[in-house]
Amino acid sequence: MGLIKIFSGEEILAFGLKERLEEATINVVLRENNQANVIPSIQTSKAVELFIQETDFGKANPIIEEFRLNL
């Protein structure tokens, strides 16, 4: 099975979600979005993406939804 993207956004939010998923023993891959450096912006935080294994999505989905509702 492959990886699926579950989050794209600010680094600080990504780390919060990553921590919750890892507490549930779900492996998370974090990838920095290098394209954010190409276009000048006033943002100080990095753009990142989180990926998980497709097989973990059923277990991760309730955690992801709870995280999104609390933003």
Secondary structure, 3 states (H helix, E strand, C coil): CCEEEEEEEEHHHHHHHHHHHHHCCCCCEEEECHHHHCCCCCCCCCEEEEEEEHHHHHHHHHHHHHHHHCC
